[in-house]
Amino acid sequence: MKRVSETSGPVVRTDITRPLINFICALGLILSFPALAERKYIDDTLFAPLNSGEGLNYRIVHRGLKSGTPVEVISTNKDTGYSKVREPGGVEGYLPTRFLSDQPIARDRLEKLTKETNQMRSDFEKIRSENLTLRERAEAMDGERAKLSKENAALERELSELKRISEGAIALDATNREFRETNERLKNEVDLLTAENDRLKEEKNSNAMLHGGGLVALGILIAVILPMFRQQKRSSW
């Protein structure tokens, strides 16, 4: 497909027909098969009219194709310098091959380039914004990582302290157990000594009572026997 050039020649309206017009039309229909059509663009011209035949003397079938209009090239005659094309609306006609270009016109290329540039600019801004966001997230993650490291170090210190306290508590519990066992043993010994002391007190009291009773009995015996012994002694005198 090409574009129509901006330097079209004078246009002359005629209704002249030639004997081979029917043959040319039939040939055009055959060559207009879509698979064989080539896409080109109207060159940098203002308007390029389409004629019904290869020349300015043929009837105009389209008043003019604006520059940049994409058309399908059905056939090209190098001898006459004309090409048969089909415009986007489906109208077919002939125009000078020099009005056709393989690429879009400079204006369209510029517009396309401008759009691509703007799109690239927009994509760049988007990427830069995303990059900034990622950088901020990375900085936030670094800060969070540092915070977590500090918290981890504090937890490790607390864990070490807990281990130390736990070890001390275990040792203290063992000591307390020993103290309880010793206290229980001493308590049992005190109970035994107390019972023995009570027994000894009871024995002492019993012995004291026996001694007292014996002394009383001895006193009574002396009190009875001594007067009798005195009487016998007197009678012997």
PyRosetta script that sets phi, psi and omega in degrees:
from pyrosetta import init, pose_from_sequence

init()
pose = pose_from_sequence("MKRVSETSGPVVRTDITRPLINFICALGLILSFPALAERKYIDDTLFAPLNSGEGLNYRIVHRGLKSGTPVEVISTNKDTGYSKVREPGGVEGYLPTRFLSDQPIARDRLEKLTKETNQMRSDFEKIRSENLTLRERAEAMDGERAKLSKENAALERELSELKRISEGAIALDATNREFRETNERLKNEVDLLTAENDRLKEEKNSNAMLHGGGLVALGILIAVILPMFRQQKRSSW")
pose.set_psi(1, 138.2)
pose.set_omega(1, -179.9)
pose.set_phi(2, -126.5)
pose.set_psi(2, 174.5)
pose.set_omega(2, 178.2)
pose.set_phi(3, -112.2)
pose.set_psi(3, 148.6)
pose.set_omega(3, -179.1)
pose.set_phi(4, -75.7)
pose.set_psi(4, 136.7)
pose.set_omega(4, -179.3)
pose.set_phi(5, -73.7)
pose.set_psi(5, 163.2)
pose.set_omega(5, -179.2)
pose.set_phi(6, -90.4)
pose.set_psi(6, 7.5)
pose.set_omega(6, -175.3)
pose.set_phi(7, -119.9)
pose.set_psi(7, 52.9)
pose.set_omega(7, 179.1)
pose.set_phi(8, -72.3)
pose.set_psi(8, 148.7)
pose.set_omega(8, 179.9)
pose.set_phi(9, -80.5)
pose.set_psi(9, -179.4)
pose.set_omega(9, 179.5)
pose.set_phi(10, -62.4)
pose.set_psi(10, 145.0)
pose.set_omega(10, -178.3)
pose.set_phi(11, -105.1)
pose.set_psi(11, 129.7)
pose.set_omega(11, 178.9)
pose.set_phi(12, -121.9)
pose.set_psi(12, 124.0)
pose.set_omega(12, 178.2)
pose.set_phi(13, -83.7)
pose.set_psi(13, 121.5)
pose.set_omega(13, 176.3)
pose.set_phi(14, -140.2)
pose.set_psi(14, 153.6)
pose.set_omega(14, 176.9)
pose.set_phi(15, -110.5)
pose.set_psi(15, 21.2)
pose.set_omega(15, -177.4)
pose.set_phi(16, -68.8)
pose.set_psi(16, 134.9)
pose.set_omega(16, 176.2)
pose.set_phi(17, -116.4)
pose.set_psi(17, 155.9)
pose.set_omega(17, 177.8)
pose.set_phi(18, -120.2)
pose.set_psi(18, 158.3)
pose.set_omega(18, -177.3)
pose.set_phi(19, -60.7)
pose.set_psi(19, -29.6)
pose.set_omega(19, -174.9)
pose.set_phi(20, -94.5)
pose.set_psi(20, 12.1)
pose.set_omega(20, -176.4)
pose.set_phi(21, -61.0)
pose.set_psi(21, -39.1)
pose.set_omega(21, 179.4)
pose.set_phi(22, -65.1)
pose.set_psi(22, -39.3)
pose.set_omega(22, 179.5)
pose.set_phi(23, -65.2)
pose.set_psi(23, -41.3)
pose.set_omega(23, -179.9)
pose.set_phi(24, -65.5)
pose.set_psi(24, -40.9)
pose.set_omega(24, 178.5)
pose.set_phi(25, -62.4)
pose.set_psi(25, -43.4)
pose.set_omega(25, 179.1)
pose.set_phi(26, -63.4)
pose.set_psi(26, -42.0)
pose.set_omega(26, 178.3)
pose.set_phi(27, -63.4)
pose.set_psi(27, -38.0)
pose.set_omega(27, 178.5)
pose.set_phi(28, -63.8)
pose.set_psi(28, -38.7)
pose.set_omega(28, 179.0)
pose.set_phi(29, -64.7)
pose.set_psi(29, -38.4)
pose.set_omega(29, 179.2)
pose.set_phi(30, -66.5)
pose.set_psi(30, -44.2)
pose.set_omega(30, -177.6)
pose.set_phi(31, -75.0)
pose.set_psi(31, -10.9)
pose.set_omega(31, -179.0)
pose.set_phi(32, -85.4)
pose.set_psi(32, 9.4)
pose.set_omega(32, 179.2)
pose.set_phi(33, -60.1)
pose.set_psi(33, 130.9)
pose.set_omega(33, -171.3)
pose.set_phi(34, -56.2)
pose.set_psi(34, -35.1)
pose.set_omega(34, -177.0)
pose.set_phi(35, -66.4)
pose.set_psi(35, -23.9)
pose.set_omega(35, -178.7)
pose.set_phi(36, -95.9)
pose.set_psi(36, -6.2)
pose.set_omega(36, -176.3)
pose.set_phi(37, -72.1)
pose.set_psi(37, 144.0)
pose.set_omega(37, 178.6)
pose.set_phi(38, -115.5)
pose.set_psi(38, 134.6)
pose.set_omega(38, -178.1)
pose.set_phi(39, -88.6)
pose.set_psi(39, 127.5)
pose.set_omega(39, 174.5)
pose.set_phi(40, -140.4)
pose.set_psi(40, 177.6)
pose.set_omega(40, -173.9)
pose.set_phi(41, -127.8)
pose.set_psi(41, 147.2)
pose.set_omega(41, 174.3)
pose.set_phi(42, -67.0)
pose.set_psi(42, 129.4)
pose.set_omega(42, -174.0)
pose.set_phi(43, -69.2)
pose.set_psi(43, -179.1)
pose.set_omega(43, -177.0)
pose.set_phi(44, -69.6)
pose.set_psi(44, 70.3)
pose.set_omega(44, 174.6)
pose.set_phi(45, -123.9)
pose.set_psi(45, 165.4)
pose.set_omega(45, 178.0)
pose.set_phi(46, -72.4)
pose.set_psi(46, -58.9)
pose.set_omega(46, 178.2)
pose.set_phi(47, -144.4)
pose.set_psi(47, 141.2)
pose.set_omega(47, 177.5)
pose.set_phi(48, -122.3)
pose.set_psi(48, 109.4)
pose.set_omega(48, -179.1)
pose.set_phi(49, -73.0)
pose.set_psi(49, 154.0)
pose.set_omega(49, 175.3)
pose.set_phi(50, -105.4)
pose.set_psi(50, 132.4)
pose.set_omega(50, 177.1)
pose.set_phi(51, -107.6)
pose.set_psi(51, 159.8)
pose.set_omega(51, 179.8)
pose.set_phi(52, -76.6)
pose.set_psi(52, -13.1)
pose.set_omega(52, 179.5)
pose.set_phi(53, -142.6)
pose.set_psi(53, -179.7)
pose.set_omega(53, -176.8)
pose.set_phi(54, -84.5)
pose.set_psi(54, 79.0)
pose.set_omega(54, 179.3)
pose.set_phi(55, 160.1)
pose.set_psi(55, 162.7)
pose.set_omega(55, -179.2)
pose.set_phi(56, -76.6)
pose.set_psi(56, -13.3)
pose.set_omega(56, -179.7)
pose.set_phi(57, -79.4)
pose.set_psi(57, -9.0)
pose.set_omega(57, -178.5)
pose.set_phi(58, -86.6)
pose.set_psi(58, 160.4)
pose.set_omega(58, -177.2)
pose.set_phi(59, -63.3)
pose.set_psi(59, 139.1)
pose.set_omega(59, 178.1)
pose.set_phi(60, -81.8)
pose.set_psi(60, 122.8)
pose.set_omega(60, 179.9)
pose.set_phi(61, -99.4)
pose.set_psi(61, -13.0)
pose.set_omega(61, 176.4)
pose.set_phi(62, -147.3)
pose.set_psi(62, 130.8)
pose.set_omega(62, -173.9)
pose.set_phi(63, -62.7)
pose.set_psi(63, -30.7)
pose.set_omega(63, 178.7)
pose.set_phi(64, 164.3)
pose.set_psi(64, 134.8)
pose.set_omega(64, 176.8)
pose.set_phi(65, -94.9)
pose.set_psi(65, 129.9)
pose.set_omega(65, -179.3)
pose.set_phi(66, -69.3)
pose.set_psi(66, 148.0)
pose.set_omega(66, 179.8)
pose.set_phi(67, -59.2)
pose.set_psi(67, 139.6)
pose.set_omega(67, -177.8)
pose.set_phi(68, 92.8)
pose.set_psi(68, -7.5)
pose.set_omega(68, -179.4)
pose.set_phi(69, -70.1)
pose.set_psi(69, 126.6)
pose.set_omega(69, 177.3)
pose.set_phi(70, -76.7)
pose.set_psi(70, 135.2)
pose.set_omega(70, 178.0)
pose.set_phi(71, -132.9)
pose.set_psi(71, 158.9)
pose.set_omega(71, 176.2)
pose.set_phi(72, -100.9)
pose.set_psi(72, 123.7)
pose.set_omega(72, 179.8)
pose.set_phi(73, -84.0)
pose.set_psi(73, 117.2)
pose.set_omega(73, -178.9)
pose.set_phi(74, -86.2)
pose.set_psi(74, -43.0)
pose.set_omega(74, 179.2)
pose.set_phi(75, -156.3)
pose.set_psi(75, 158.8)
pose.set_omega(75, 179.3)
pose.set_phi(76, -135.1)
pose.set_psi(76, 129.6)
pose.set_omega(76, 178.3)
pose.set_phi(77, -109.1)
pose.set_psi(77, 105.5)
pose.set_omega(77, -178.2)
pose.set_phi(78, -67.8)
pose.set_psi(78, -27.2)
pose.set_omega(78, -178.5)
pose.set_phi(79, -69.7)
pose.set_psi(79, -44.5)
pose.set_omega(79, -178.9)
pose.set_phi(80, -89.2)
pose.set_psi(80, -17.5)
pose.set_omega(80, -178.6)
pose.set_phi(81, 76.3)
pose.set_psi(81, 20.7)
pose.set_omega(81, 179.6)
pose.set_phi(82, -114.7)
pose.set_psi(82, 154.6)
pose.set_omega(82, 176.1)
pose.set_phi(83, -130.6)
pose.set_psi(83, 143.3)
pose.set_omega(83, 175.9)
pose.set_phi(84, -95.2)
pose.set_psi(84, 128.4)
pose.set_omega(84, -175.8)
pose.set_phi(85, -131.0)
pose.set_psi(85, 165.5)
pose.set_omega(85, 174.5)
pose.set_phi(86, -125.7)
pose.set_psi(86, 121.7)
pose.set_omega(86, -179.0)
pose.set_phi(87, -82.3)
pose.set_psi(87, 167.2)
pose.set_omega(87, -174.7)
pose.set_phi(88, -54.7)
pose.set_psi(88, -27.6)
pose.set_omega(88, 179.9)
pose.set_phi(89, -80.4)
pose.set_psi(89, -4.3)
pose.set_omega(89, 178.5)
pose.set_phi(90, 99.0)
pose.set_psi(90, -4.8)
pose.set_omega(90, 179.5)
pose.set_phi(91, -75.1)
pose.set_psi(91, 134.6)
pose.set_omega(91, 179.4)
pose.set_phi(92, -110.5)
pose.set_psi(92, 145.3)
pose.set_omega(92, 179.0)
pose.set_phi(93, -173.8)
pose.set_psi(93, -178.4)
pose.set_omega(93, -176.0)
pose.set_phi(94, -112.7)
pose.set_psi(94, 147.1)
pose.set_omega(94, 173.3)
pose.set_phi(95, -151.9)
pose.set_psi(95, 161.0)
pose.set_omega(95, 179.5)
pose.set_phi(96, -59.8)
pose.set_psi(96, 135.3)
pose.set_omega(96, -178.4)
pose.set_phi(97, -60.9)
pose.set_psi(97, -28.6)
pose.set_omega(97, -178.7)
pose.set_phi(98, -66.3)
pose.set_psi(98, -16.0)
pose.set_omega(98, 177.7)
pose.set_phi(99, -79.5)
pose.set_psi(99, -5.0)
pose.set_omega(99, -176.2)
pose.set_phi(100, -102.0)
pose.set_psi(100, 147.0)
pose.set_omega(100, 179.9)
pose.set_phi(101, -133.4)
pose.set_psi(101, 144.1)
pose.set_omega(101, 179.2)
pose.set_phi(102, -74.0)
pose.set_psi(102, -17.7)
pose.set_omega(102, -178.5)
pose.set_phi(103, -121.8)
pose.set_psi(103, 158.3)
pose.set_omega(103, 175.3)
pose.set_phi(104, -59.4)
pose.set_psi(104, 157.2)
pose.set_omega(104, -178.5)
pose.set_phi(105, -66.6)
pose.set_psi(105, 165.3)
pose.set_omega(105, -176.5)
pose.set_phi(106, -58.7)
pose.set_psi(106, -37.2)
pose.set_omega(106, -179.4)
pose.set_phi(107, -62.8)
pose.set_psi(107, -45.2)
pose.set_omega(107, 179.9)
pose.set_phi(108, -67.9)
pose.set_psi(108, -38.8)
pose.set_omega(108, 177.8)
pose.set_phi(109, -63.6)
pose.set_psi(109, -38.9)
pose.set_omega(109, 178.8)
pose.set_phi(110, -65.1)
pose.set_psi(110, -43.2)
pose.set_omega(110, 178.2)
pose.set_phi(111, -62.6)
pose.set_psi(111, -42.7)
pose.set_omega(111, 179.3)
pose.set_phi(112, -63.3)
pose.set_psi(112, -44.7)
pose.set_omega(112, 178.8)
pose.set_phi(113, -62.5)
pose.set_psi(113, -39.8)
pose.set_omega(113, 178.5)
pose.set_phi(114, -63.2)
pose.set_psi(114, -43.6)
pose.set_omega(114, 178.7)
pose.set_phi(115, -63.2)
pose.set_psi(115, -43.9)
pose.set_omega(115, 179.0)
pose.set_phi(116, -62.8)
pose.set_psi(116, -40.8)
pose.set_omega(116, 178.8)
pose.set_phi(117, -63.1)
pose.set_psi(117, -44.8)
pose.set_omega(117, 178.8)
pose.set_phi(118, -63.0)
pose.set_psi(118, -39.1)
pose.set_omega(118, 179.0)
pose.set_phi(119, -65.5)
pose.set_psi(119, -42.5)
pose.set_omega(119, 177.8)
pose.set_phi(120, -63.2)
pose.set_psi(120, -39.4)
pose.set_omega(120, 178.0)
pose.set_phi(121, -62.8)
pose.set_psi(121, -44.7)
pose.set_omega(121, 179.0)
pose.set_phi(122, -62.9)
pose.set_psi(122, -42.9)
pose.set_omega(122, 178.4)
pose.set_phi(123, -63.3)
pose.set_psi(123, -38.6)
pose.set_omega(123, 179.4)
pose.set_phi(124, -64.0)
pose.set_psi(124, -44.6)
pose.set_omega(124, 178.7)
pose.set_phi(125, -62.5)
pose.set_psi(125, -39.4)
pose.set_omega(125, 178.7)
pose.set_phi(126, -64.4)
pose.set_psi(126, -44.9)
pose.set_omega(126, 179.5)
pose.set_phi(127, -64.0)
pose.set_psi(127, -41.4)
pose.set_omega(127, 179.5)
pose.set_phi(128, -63.9)
pose.set_psi(128, -41.0)
pose.set_omega(128, 178.1)
pose.set_phi(129, -64.0)
pose.set_psi(129, -43.4)
pose.set_omega(129, 178.6)
pose.set_phi(130, -64.3)
pose.set_psi(130, -38.9)
pose.set_omega(130, 178.9)
pose.set_phi(131, -63.7)
pose.set_psi(131, -41.4)
pose.set_omega(131, 177.7)
pose.set_phi(132, -62.8)
pose.set_psi(132, -42.5)
pose.set_omega(132, 178.6)
pose.set_phi(133, -62.8)
pose.set_psi(133, -43.7)
pose.set_omega(133, 178.7)
pose.set_phi(134, -63.2)
pose.set_psi(134, -38.2)
pose.set_omega(134, 179.2)
pose.set_phi(135, -65.4)
pose.set_psi(135, -42.8)
pose.set_omega(135, 178.2)
pose.set_phi(136, -62.8)
pose.set_psi(136, -40.6)
pose.set_omega(136, 177.9)
pose.set_phi(137, -63.9)
pose.set_psi(137, -40.4)
pose.set_omega(137, 179.1)
pose.set_phi(138, -62.8)
pose.set_psi(138, -43.2)
pose.set_omega(138, 178.1)
pose.set_phi(139, -63.5)
pose.set_psi(139, -41.1)
pose.set_omega(139, 178.1)
pose.set_phi(140, -63.6)
pose.set_psi(140, -39.6)
pose.set_omega(140, 178.9)
pose.set_phi(141, -66.7)
pose.set_psi(141, -37.7)
pose.set_omega(141, 177.3)
pose.set_phi(142, -63.2)
pose.set_psi(142, -44.2)
pose.set_omega(142, 177.3)
pose.set_phi(143, -61.7)
pose.set_psi(143, -42.1)
pose.set_omega(143, 179.3)
pose.set_phi(144, -65.9)
pose.set_psi(144, -38.4)
pose.set_omega(144, 178.7)
pose.set_phi(145, -63.9)
pose.set_psi(145, -43.2)
pose.set_omega(145, 178.0)
pose.set_phi(146, -62.4)
pose.set_psi(146, -42.1)
pose.set_omega(146, 178.5)
pose.set_phi(147, -61.4)
pose.set_psi(147, -43.9)
pose.set_omega(147, 179.7)
pose.set_phi(148, -65.3)
pose.set_psi(148, -35.6)
pose.set_omega(148, 178.1)
pose.set_phi(149, -63.5)
pose.set_psi(149, -44.4)
pose.set_omega(149, 177.6)
pose.set_phi(150, -61.5)
pose.set_psi(150, -45.7)
pose.set_omega(150, 179.2)
pose.set_phi(151, -62.3)
pose.set_psi(151, -38.5)
pose.set_omega(151, 178.9)
pose.set_phi(152, -63.9)
pose.set_psi(152, -43.4)
pose.set_omega(152, 178.5)
pose.set_phi(153, -62.1)
pose.set_psi(153, -41.7)
pose.set_omega(153, 178.5)
pose.set_phi(154, -63.3)
pose.set_psi(154, -40.8)
pose.set_omega(154, 178.8)
pose.set_phi(155, -65.7)
pose.set_psi(155, -37.6)
pose.set_omega(155, 178.3)
pose.set_phi(156, -64.9)
pose.set_psi(156, -40.7)
pose.set_omega(156, 176.9)
pose.set_phi(157, -63.1)
pose.set_psi(157, -44.2)
pose.set_omega(157, 178.5)
pose.set_phi(158, -61.7)
pose.set_psi(158, -39.0)
pose.set_omega(158, 179.4)
pose.set_phi(159, -65.3)
pose.set_psi(159, -41.6)
pose.set_omega(159, 177.6)
pose.set_phi(160, -62.0)
pose.set_psi(160, -42.8)
pose.set_omega(160, 178.7)
pose.set_phi(161, -63.1)
pose.set_psi(161, -41.0)
pose.set_omega(161, 178.2)
pose.set_phi(162, -64.1)
pose.set_psi(162, -39.0)
pose.set_omega(162, 177.7)
pose.set_phi(163, -62.7)
pose.set_psi(163, -43.5)
pose.set_omega(163, 179.9)
pose.set_phi(164, -62.7)
pose.set_psi(164, -45.6)
pose.set_omega(164, 178.7)
pose.set_phi(165, -63.5)
pose.set_psi(165, -39.5)
pose.set_omega(165, -180.0)
pose.set_phi(166, -64.1)
pose.set_psi(166, -42.8)
pose.set_omega(166, 177.9)
pose.set_phi(167, -63.2)
pose.set_psi(167, -42.0)
pose.set_omega(167, 176.9)
pose.set_phi(168, -63.8)
pose.set_psi(168, -39.0)
pose.set_omega(168, 179.5)
pose.set_phi(169, -65.4)
pose.set_psi(169, -39.2)
pose.set_omega(169, 178.8)
pose.set_phi(170, -63.8)
pose.set_psi(170, -45.6)
pose.set_omega(170, 178.1)
pose.set_phi(171, -62.7)
pose.set_psi(171, -41.6)
pose.set_omega(171, 178.8)
pose.set_phi(172, -63.6)
pose.set_psi(172, -37.6)
pose.set_omega(172, 178.9)
pose.set_phi(173, -65.6)
pose.set_psi(173, -40.7)
pose.set_omega(173, 177.5)
pose.set_phi(174, -63.5)
pose.set_psi(174, -41.8)
pose.set_omega(174, 178.3)
pose.set_phi(175, -63.2)
pose.set_psi(175, -42.4)
pose.set_omega(175, 178.6)
pose.set_phi(176, -61.9)
pose.set_psi(176, -38.1)
pose.set_omega(176, 178.0)
pose.set_phi(177, -62.9)
pose.set_psi(177, -43.9)
pose.set_omega(177, 178.6)
pose.set_phi(178, -62.2)
pose.set_psi(178, -43.0)
pose.set_omega(178, 178.5)
pose.set_phi(179, -61.8)
pose.set_psi(179, -41.2)
pose.set_omega(179, 179.8)
pose.set_phi(180, -64.9)
pose.set_psi(180, -41.4)
pose.set_omega(180, 179.3)
pose.set_phi(181, -64.9)
pose.set_psi(181, -43.6)
pose.set_omega(181, 178.4)
pose.set_phi(182, -63.6)
pose.set_psi(182, -42.9)
pose.set_omega(182, 179.2)
pose.set_phi(183, -61.4)
pose.set_psi(183, -41.2)
pose.set_omega(183, 179.6)
pose.set_phi(184, -65.2)
pose.set_psi(184, -41.0)
pose.set_omega(184, 179.0)
pose.set_phi(185, -64.5)
pose.set_psi(185, -44.5)
pose.set_omega(185, 178.6)
pose.set_phi(186, -64.3)
pose.set_psi(186, -36.5)
pose.set_omega(186, 178.3)
pose.set_phi(187, -63.4)
pose.set_psi(187, -41.6)
pose.set_omega(187, 178.9)
pose.set_phi(188, -64.0)
pose.set_psi(188, -41.7)
pose.set_omega(188, 179.3)
pose.set_phi(189, -64.5)
pose.set_psi(189, -40.3)
pose.set_omega(189, 177.2)
pose.set_phi(190, -62.1)
pose.set_psi(190, -40.6)
pose.set_omega(190, 178.8)
pose.set_phi(191, -62.5)
pose.set_psi(191, -41.6)
pose.set_omega(191, 179.5)
pose.set_phi(192, -64.8)
pose.set_psi(192, -43.6)
pose.set_omega(192, 179.8)
pose.set_phi(193, -64.6)
pose.set_psi(193, -38.1)
pose.set_omega(193, 178.0)
pose.set_phi(194, -63.9)
pose.set_psi(194, -42.5)
pose.set_omega(194, 178.3)
pose.set_phi(195, -64.7)
pose.set_psi(195, -40.8)
pose.set_omega(195, 179.4)
pose.set_phi(196, -65.4)
pose.set_psi(196, -40.1)
pose.set_omega(196, 178.8)
pose.set_phi(197, -63.6)
pose.set_psi(197, -42.9)
pose.set_omega(197, 177.3)
pose.set_phi(198, -60.6)
pose.set_psi(198, -40.5)
pose.set_omega(198, -180.0)
pose.set_phi(199, -64.8)
pose.set_psi(199, -42.7)
pose.set_omega(199, -179.8)
pose.set_phi(200, -65.0)
pose.set_psi(200, -39.0)
pose.set_omega(200, 177.0)
pose.set_phi(201, -60.1)
pose.set_psi(201, -43.0)
pose.set_omega(201, 179.8)
pose.set_phi(202, -64.4)
pose.set_psi(202, -42.3)
pose.set_omega(202, 178.9)
pose.set_phi(203, -63.2)
pose.set_psi(203, -42.1)
pose.set_omega(203, 179.1)
pose.set_phi(204, -61.5)
pose.set_psi(204, -43.0)
pose.set_omega(204, 178.4)
pose.set_phi(205, -63.9)
pose.set_psi(205, -39.5)
pose.set_omega(205, 179.5)
pose.set_phi(206, -65.7)
pose.set_psi(206, -43.7)
pose.set_omega(206, 179.1)
pose.set_phi(207, -63.5)
pose.set_psi(207, -41.0)
pose.set_omega(207, 179.2)
pose.set_phi(208, -61.9)
pose.set_psi(208, -39.7)
pose.set_omega(208, 178.6)
pose.set_phi(209, -65.4)
pose.set_psi(209, -41.2)
pose.set_omega(209, 179.1)
pose.set_phi(210, -64.2)
pose.set_psi(210, -44.1)
pose.set_omega(210, 178.9)
pose.set_phi(211, -61.9)
pose.set_psi(211, -43.2)
pose.set_omega(211, 179.3)
pose.set_phi(212, -62.0)
pose.set_psi(212, -43.2)
pose.set_omega(212, 179.1)
pose.set_phi(213, -63.7)
pose.set_psi(213, -39.6)
pose.set_omega(213, 179.5)
pose.set_phi(214, -64.8)
pose.set_psi(214, -42.2)
pose.set_omega(214, 179.5)
pose.set_phi(215, -63.8)
pose.set_psi(215, -39.8)
pose.set_omega(215, 178.7)
pose.set_phi(216, -63.4)
pose.set_psi(216, -44.8)
pose.set_omega(216, -179.9)
pose.set_phi(217, -63.6)
pose.set_psi(217, -40.9)
pose.set_omega(217, 179.0)
pose.set_phi(218, -63.8)
pose.set_psi(218, -39.6)
pose.set_omega(218, 178.7)
pose.set_phi(219, -63.8)
pose.set_psi(219, -41.5)
pose.set_omega(219, 179.3)
pose.set_phi(220, -64.4)
pose.set_psi(220, -42.3)
pose.set_omega(220, -178.4)
pose.set_phi(221, -63.8)
pose.set_psi(221, -42.1)
pose.set_omega(221, 179.1)
pose.set_phi(222, -65.0)
pose.set_psi(222, -41.9)
pose.set_omega(222, -179.1)
pose.set_phi(223, -63.3)
pose.set_psi(223, -29.0)
pose.set_omega(223, -178.9)
pose.set_phi(224, -85.0)
pose.set_psi(224, -45.2)
pose.set_omega(224, -173.3)
pose.set_phi(225, -75.4)
pose.set_psi(225, -38.1)
pose.set_omega(225, -175.7)
pose.set_phi(226, -61.3)
pose.set_psi(226, -45.4)
pose.set_omega(226, 177.8)
pose.set_phi(227, -62.9)
pose.set_psi(227, -37.5)
pose.set_omega(227, 179.0)
pose.set_phi(228, -64.6)
pose.set_psi(228, -39.8)
pose.set_omega(228, -179.6)
pose.set_phi(229, -67.2)
pose.set_psi(229, -34.7)
pose.set_omega(229, 178.7)
pose.set_phi(230, -68.7)
pose.set_psi(230, -40.9)
pose.set_omega(230, 180.0)
pose.set_phi(231, -64.6)
pose.set_psi(231, -42.1)
pose.set_omega(231, 179.1)
pose.set_phi(232, -63.2)
pose.set_psi(232, -37.8)
pose.set_omega(232, -179.5)
pose.set_phi(233, -66.6)
pose.set_psi(233, -38.3)
pose.set_omega(233, -179.8)
pose.set_phi(234, -70.0)
pose.set_psi(234, -41.2)
pose.set_omega(234, -179.8)
pose.set_phi(235, -65.5)
pose.set_psi(235, -27.6)
pose.set_omega(235, 178.3)
pose.set_phi(236, -75.2)
pose.set_psi(236, -17.7)
pose.set_omega(236, 177.8)
pose.set_phi(237, -78.8)
pose.dump_pdb("model.pdb")
